[in-house]
């Protein structure tokens, strides 16, 4: 049996590092981690509590998803937040389109966005 301790990181494929860093750092307000080794490809690591998001520059990825439309059934990762209104206010400030689902059948408030490369991100909070 494997004894899991949790999720360590989520790898997110991007094509433009500076654009992605503006989104994850400035728009979402995540703190960049200084731990990233000197890999032979560009990227950045961001802290989310005890977890990390690893941005991985991979130019051929431009054809993987190919859209920034928000599809809540597409592959995504979810970030649990304490206050959904803070998320909605920040997204509005940066004019980031979202799908707001305050009455989700999951029992929590969900908000979905995409990053500039089309990666789907869910925010959720206990109602």
Secondary structure by P-SEA (a helix, b strand, c coil): ccccccccbbbbbbccaaaaaaaaccccbbbbbcccccccccbbbbbcccbbbbbbbbcccccccccccccccccbbbbbbccaaaaaaaaaaacccccccccccccbbbbbbbcccbbbbbbbbcc
